[in-house]
Amino acid sequence: NNSRGKMESIILDAVDQVVLTLSKMAQDLILYSMPEFAYFTLPDNLCSGSSIMPQKKNPCGLELLRAKSATVSACAFQIKNIIKALPSGYNRDFQETKEPFLRGVETGLGCVQIMNLAISKVQVNKEALRAGFRPEIYATDAALDLVAKGMPFRDAYKEVGLHLDQLESRDPETAIKARTYTGTTGNLRLDKAQAALAELESFAETEEEKIDGKITKLVGFPVQLF
């Protein structure tokens, strides 16, 4: 029972990390879809109108996702508080971990589904994004150009910082692609993430087949759990 309670906590901690990331994504989409930025247009089926303002488009789906991340965190914390001081062996306290565990996992899955819908349907407003690249955003690029010409970075940093008014605009796409070290905008290495995902999916599929086989052997016929 102690091991089971710890496993529930570990699983929910992993789910918690996922929904924390989704919550930040939701906040970014909400912020940058506001008229002041208009970088994105959210899908209508994740928004609702205002009770008084006819022009209002409230990002309710993403706002609720942002709030639901707290629910998952609370469920993980609830389980930890239940099991943190229990002695070894069987304790009836463990029955109180089931509800927060199932609620946390189910809520986390719902958050993933909502964000999947948002990302698949969101409209990217490229012209607004390009317009956001004001000349000063290229300050680092200008400093690195000076370094490439032989100037120490400390001096290049100071030189550019003192003459921000002289910065010229550049092509955003060219500037993005110029960042090629691993993890940067021009070299995200999504192939690594995709390979890790494929490996995880293969493992999960194999384990699911094993579990289905054992359940079928136990009850005498296939059982569709999910």
Salt bridges, closest charged atoms under 4 A:
GLU8 OE2 - LYS98 NZ 3.33
ASP13 OD1 - LYS80 NZ 2.46
ASP44 OD1 - LYS57 NZ 2.88
GLU99 OE2 - ARG103 NE 2.67
GLU136 OE2 - ARG134 NE 2.97
ASP141 OD1 - ARG179 NH2 2.90
ASP145 OD2 - ARG170 NH2 2.85
GLU159 OE2 - HIS163 ND1 3.53
ASP171 OD1 - ARG130 NH2 3.07
GLU173 OE2 - ARG130 NH1 3.38
ASP191 OD2 - ARG189 NH2 2.83
GLU207 OE2 - LYS210 NZ 3.46
